[in-house]
């Protein structure tokens, strides 16, 4: 005859019932198993199969432990006494939590978190969130001049128009630290920075001094000297051919362009495809029709970096970016939610670990911690999904040789994120100023409700039978 009490003890494990009720439960379950065993034998079943049938009537012993404890004690089984797959007694839960936290050490994962749209923040200055001033100061204090210069170059290359002053200061510092980064002067002298009191010529002169054999700085100079959208050039806007002839006759434009052709080489730093169009007037003017035709044919096959232009290539790029953005955005939402739940679970299990005495507060904390045991493994899964979704766009600043490559690598996914979040007024005044205060008020209200529930369950000293 099997030892039914021994079998029940092994299956139930430690069951912290008070007042000797554990033995009563074990005896009752043993009698139930024995009864089922004897019924199976009476039906002509052999002993081994009868034993298996008897034990199989309780398919989930862990669920039985929780139900027995709740039935006897009137509360949930303590979280540190649970044996489920996600219980804190299981090492896989802590390994999953450690792996999820270790992803924060991966630069690509931190970059994915940094570019995400956060209510209450500027939706355009995403590079300011990657390299805020305190981060730049920390990099500067580290003594790694190359890393500091690269970070400054990143800020200079991809700051929005509203932050152009910060971009120019960053470019100044980056070039002073590493003269090899002087090519970013071409970006800082870009026409998007042409404000009434802004002069791009000092940047162009710096570029000419740094790369004297290159004709591109003179091309930038010609572009800075004559603006086709300003008088008197606006009257030629109706005819591109007349505009080109007028430009070729303009001395401030023609002299820099002649230096372009006199330069030993031409390196555009991958900045602007449209700069090639400035070569055509001089080529035609000098009766070099064959070279002009060659340049025009080259223009037809060069890739465009204007993402506002439609077409099959643009649609394909936008579709791919939107799919990646969907994975990133959905994963990020789950990372934020599960991160908060994991932090709450961790606090609760630590408190319950050192506070073993059973009282109303422990019961409340245990009731909150039990359903949150899934959070650490789930956090690991969604963190990996976020990392893999962003990984195709993850590049070190040291791997980005030019502004155009930076734009080409990051703009698609940023456009996708912007499209997905455009239906939410994240930049509205109310959201920007009331989002975090609203979260704080909700947290205070939740804490107050929990406190009132706990006080309500306290026993009065003068009336132990009353709550």
Secondary structure, 3 states (H helix, E strand, C coil): CCCHHHHHHHHHCCCCCCCCHHHHHHHHHHHHHHHHHHHHHHCCCCHHHHHHHHHHCCCCHHHHHHHHHHHHHCCCCCHHHCCCCCCCCCHHHHHHHHHHHHHHHCHHHHHHHHCCCCCCCCCCCHHHHHCCHHHHHHHHHCCCHHHHHHHHHHHHHHCCHHHHHHHHHHHHHHHHHCHHHHHHHHHHCCHHHCCCCCCCHHHHHHHHHHCCCECHHHHHHHHHHCCCCCCCHHHHCCCHHHHHHHHHHCHHHHHHHHHHHHCCECCCCCCCHHHHHHHHHHHHHCCCHHHHHHHHHHHHHCCCCCCCCCCHHHHHHHHHHHHHHHHHHHHHHHHHHHHHHHHHHHHHHHHHHHCCCCCHHHHHHHHHHHCCCCHHHHHHHHHHHHHHHHHCCCCCHHHCCCHHHHHHHHHHHHHHHHHHHCCCCCCCHHHHHHHHHHHHHHHHHHHHHHHHHHHHCCCECCECCCC
